[in-house]
Amino acid sequence: MKIRVLTALVALAIAIPLVYFGGIYLTIIMAILSIIAMAEIYMMKKRVLVSVDFILAALSAVSLTVFDQLADGPLSSILTFNGFITRVNYC
């Protein structure tokens, strides 16, 4: 139980400044956490971590988190692309 409490305190000490400062720092940590979570799922299913499907899934997860940050909002890159297509069709 002491280990869990200490782990939670360390996680809070890391998480609170990351959420406060946000931006690219939070995005990088979220990308790393998504890869760790996927690795945990692969280990539960007893699958090989170094495989093509894991690498593709990890790249997809990282690209979704990083490109979402670069596009300034949730899925705004898709909305912007659709808006571009709509503007091109009206021209």
PyRosetta script that sets phi, psi and omega in degrees:
from pyrosetta import init, pose_from_sequence

init()
pose = pose_from_sequence("MKIRVLTALVALAIAIPLVYFGGIYLTIIMAILSIIAMAEIYMMKKRVLVSVDFILAALSAVSLTVFDQLADGPLSSILTFNGFITRVNYC")
pose.set_psi(1, -36.0)
pose.set_omega(1, 179.5)
pose.set_phi(2, -64.3)
pose.set_psi(2, -35.9)
pose.set_omega(2, 180.0)
pose.set_phi(3, -65.9)
pose.set_psi(3, -39.6)
pose.set_omega(3, 178.9)
pose.set_phi(4, -65.1)
pose.set_psi(4, -41.1)
pose.set_omega(4, 179.4)
pose.set_phi(5, -65.5)
pose.set_psi(5, -44.7)
pose.set_omega(5, 178.5)
pose.set_phi(6, -63.1)
pose.set_psi(6, -40.6)
pose.set_omega(6, 177.6)
pose.set_phi(7, -63.3)
pose.set_psi(7, -41.2)
pose.set_omega(7, 178.8)
pose.set_phi(8, -65.1)
pose.set_psi(8, -39.4)
pose.set_omega(8, 178.7)
pose.set_phi(9, -66.0)
pose.set_psi(9, -41.3)
pose.set_omega(9, 177.8)
pose.set_phi(10, -65.6)
pose.set_psi(10, -42.4)
pose.set_omega(10, 179.1)
pose.set_phi(11, -62.9)
pose.set_psi(11, -40.6)
pose.set_omega(11, 177.7)
pose.set_phi(12, -66.0)
pose.set_psi(12, -39.1)
pose.set_omega(12, 178.9)
pose.set_phi(13, -63.8)
pose.set_psi(13, -28.5)
pose.set_omega(13, 177.5)
pose.set_phi(14, -86.4)
pose.set_psi(14, -40.4)
pose.set_omega(14, -172.1)
pose.set_phi(15, -73.0)
pose.set_psi(15, -39.4)
pose.set_omega(15, -176.1)
pose.set_phi(16, -62.3)
pose.set_psi(16, -48.0)
pose.set_omega(16, 176.2)
pose.set_phi(17, -64.6)
pose.set_psi(17, -35.0)
pose.set_omega(17, 179.2)
pose.set_phi(18, -64.0)
pose.set_psi(18, -41.6)
pose.set_omega(18, 178.6)
pose.set_phi(19, -69.7)
pose.set_psi(19, -37.4)
pose.set_omega(19, 179.8)
pose.set_phi(20, -64.2)
pose.set_psi(20, -48.9)
pose.set_omega(20, -178.8)
pose.set_phi(21, -78.7)
pose.set_psi(21, -33.3)
pose.set_omega(21, 175.8)
pose.set_phi(22, 57.7)
pose.set_psi(22, -144.9)
pose.set_omega(22, 177.1)
pose.set_phi(23, 62.9)
pose.set_psi(23, -139.0)
pose.set_omega(23, -174.3)
pose.set_phi(24, -70.4)
pose.set_psi(24, -28.7)
pose.set_omega(24, 178.6)
pose.set_phi(25, -63.0)
pose.set_psi(25, -46.7)
pose.set_omega(25, 178.8)
pose.set_phi(26, -65.4)
pose.set_psi(26, -36.9)
pose.set_omega(26, 179.5)
pose.set_phi(27, -64.9)
pose.set_psi(27, -42.7)
pose.set_omega(27, 179.6)
pose.set_phi(28, -64.7)
pose.set_psi(28, -43.7)
pose.set_omega(28, 179.0)
pose.set_phi(29, -64.7)
pose.set_psi(29, -39.7)
pose.set_omega(29, 178.2)
pose.set_phi(30, -64.5)
pose.set_psi(30, -37.4)
pose.set_omega(30, 177.3)
pose.set_phi(31, -65.4)
pose.set_psi(31, -42.6)
pose.set_omega(31, 178.5)
pose.set_phi(32, -64.8)
pose.set_psi(32, -42.8)
pose.set_omega(32, 179.3)
pose.set_phi(33, -65.4)
pose.set_psi(33, -34.0)
pose.set_omega(33, 178.2)
pose.set_phi(34, -67.7)
pose.set_psi(34, -36.9)
pose.set_omega(34, 177.2)
pose.set_phi(35, -68.8)
pose.set_psi(35, -39.7)
pose.set_omega(35, 177.9)
pose.set_phi(36, -63.5)
pose.set_psi(36, -42.4)
pose.set_omega(36, 178.9)
pose.set_phi(37, -63.4)
pose.set_psi(37, -40.5)
pose.set_omega(37, 177.5)
pose.set_phi(38, -64.9)
pose.set_psi(38, -38.9)
pose.set_omega(38, 177.9)
pose.set_phi(39, -63.2)
pose.set_psi(39, -39.0)
pose.set_omega(39, 177.1)
pose.set_phi(40, -62.7)
pose.set_psi(40, -41.9)
pose.set_omega(40, 178.7)
pose.set_phi(41, -64.5)
pose.set_psi(41, -42.2)
pose.set_omega(41, 178.8)
pose.set_phi(42, -64.0)
pose.set_psi(42, -37.7)
pose.set_omega(42, 178.4)
pose.set_phi(43, -69.4)
pose.set_psi(43, -35.6)
pose.set_omega(43, 177.2)
pose.set_phi(44, -65.2)
pose.set_psi(44, -36.6)
pose.set_omega(44, 179.7)
pose.set_phi(45, -84.0)
pose.set_psi(45, 1.6)
pose.set_omega(45, 179.9)
pose.set_phi(46, 57.5)
pose.set_psi(46, 44.9)
pose.set_omega(46, 177.0)
pose.set_phi(47, -106.5)
pose.set_psi(47, 161.0)
pose.set_omega(47, -177.7)
pose.set_phi(48, -78.2)
pose.set_psi(48, 131.3)
pose.set_omega(48, -179.6)
pose.set_phi(49, -74.0)
pose.set_psi(49, -35.0)
pose.set_omega(49, -179.6)
pose.set_phi(50, -93.4)
pose.set_psi(50, 82.0)
pose.set_omega(50, 179.2)
pose.set_phi(51, -143.3)
pose.set_psi(51, 166.5)
pose.set_omega(51, -177.4)
pose.set_phi(52, -64.3)
pose.set_psi(52, -42.4)
pose.set_omega(52, -177.7)
pose.set_phi(53, -67.4)
pose.set_psi(53, -35.5)
pose.set_omega(53, 177.1)
pose.set_phi(54, -68.5)
pose.set_psi(54, -42.2)
pose.set_omega(54, 179.8)
pose.set_phi(55, -63.9)
pose.set_psi(55, -41.9)
pose.set_omega(55, 177.3)
pose.set_phi(56, -64.8)
pose.set_psi(56, -40.5)
pose.set_omega(56, 178.6)
pose.set_phi(57, -66.2)
pose.set_psi(57, -40.2)
pose.set_omega(57, 178.7)
pose.set_phi(58, -66.0)
pose.set_psi(58, -42.6)
pose.set_omega(58, 177.3)
pose.set_phi(59, -63.6)
pose.set_psi(59, -37.7)
pose.set_omega(59, 177.3)
pose.set_phi(60, -65.1)
pose.set_psi(60, -43.9)
pose.set_omega(60, 179.7)
pose.set_phi(61, -63.7)
pose.set_psi(61, -43.3)
pose.set_omega(61, 179.3)
pose.set_phi(62, -66.2)
pose.set_psi(62, -42.0)
pose.set_omega(62, -179.3)
pose.set_phi(63, -65.8)
pose.set_psi(63, -36.5)
pose.set_omega(63, 178.1)
pose.set_phi(64, -65.3)
pose.set_psi(64, -41.2)
pose.set_omega(64, -178.8)
pose.set_phi(65, -74.8)
pose.set_psi(65, -43.0)
pose.set_omega(65, -176.1)
pose.set_phi(66, -72.8)
pose.set_psi(66, -45.3)
pose.set_omega(66, -178.7)
pose.set_phi(67, -69.3)
pose.set_psi(67, -27.8)
pose.set_omega(67, 175.2)
pose.set_phi(68, -66.0)
pose.set_psi(68, -39.6)
pose.set_omega(68, 177.2)
pose.set_phi(69, -66.5)
pose.set_psi(69, -41.2)
pose.set_omega(69, -178.7)
pose.set_phi(70, -69.0)
pose.set_psi(70, -27.7)
pose.set_omega(70, -178.7)
pose.set_phi(71, -88.5)
pose.set_psi(71, 3.4)
pose.set_omega(71, 176.3)
pose.set_phi(72, 64.6)
pose.set_psi(72, 48.3)
pose.set_omega(72, 172.7)
pose.set_phi(73, 145.8)
pose.set_psi(73, 168.0)
pose.set_omega(73, -177.1)
pose.set_phi(74, -68.7)
pose.set_psi(74, 116.0)
pose.set_omega(74, 175.6)
pose.set_phi(75, 57.1)
pose.set_psi(75, 23.7)
pose.set_omega(75, -179.8)
pose.set_phi(76, -71.6)
pose.set_psi(76, -19.9)
pose.set_omega(76, 177.1)
pose.set_phi(77, -65.5)
pose.set_psi(77, -38.1)
pose.set_omega(77, 178.0)
pose.set_phi(78, -69.0)
pose.set_psi(78, -41.8)
pose.set_omega(78, 179.7)
pose.set_phi(79, -64.9)
pose.set_psi(79, -39.1)
pose.set_omega(79, 178.5)
pose.set_phi(80, -65.5)
pose.set_psi(80, -41.7)
pose.set_omega(80, 179.0)
pose.set_phi(81, -63.9)
pose.set_psi(81, -42.3)
pose.set_omega(81, 177.5)
pose.set_phi(82, -65.5)
pose.set_psi(82, -37.6)
pose.set_omega(82, 176.4)
pose.set_phi(83, -64.4)
pose.set_psi(83, -36.6)
pose.set_omega(83, 177.2)
pose.set_phi(84, -64.1)
pose.set_psi(84, -43.8)
pose.set_omega(84, 179.0)
pose.set_phi(85, -63.9)
pose.set_psi(85, -39.9)
pose.set_omega(85, 179.2)
pose.set_phi(86, -64.5)
pose.set_psi(86, -40.7)
pose.set_omega(86, 179.0)
pose.set_phi(87, -67.6)
pose.set_psi(87, -36.4)
pose.set_omega(87, 179.7)
pose.set_phi(88, -67.1)
pose.set_psi(88, -38.5)
pose.set_omega(88, -179.6)
pose.set_phi(89, -68.1)
pose.set_psi(89, -30.3)
pose.set_omega(89, -179.7)
pose.set_phi(90, -80.3)
pose.set_psi(90, -16.3)
pose.set_omega(90, -177.8)
pose.set_phi(91, -69.8)
pose.dump_pdb("model.pdb")
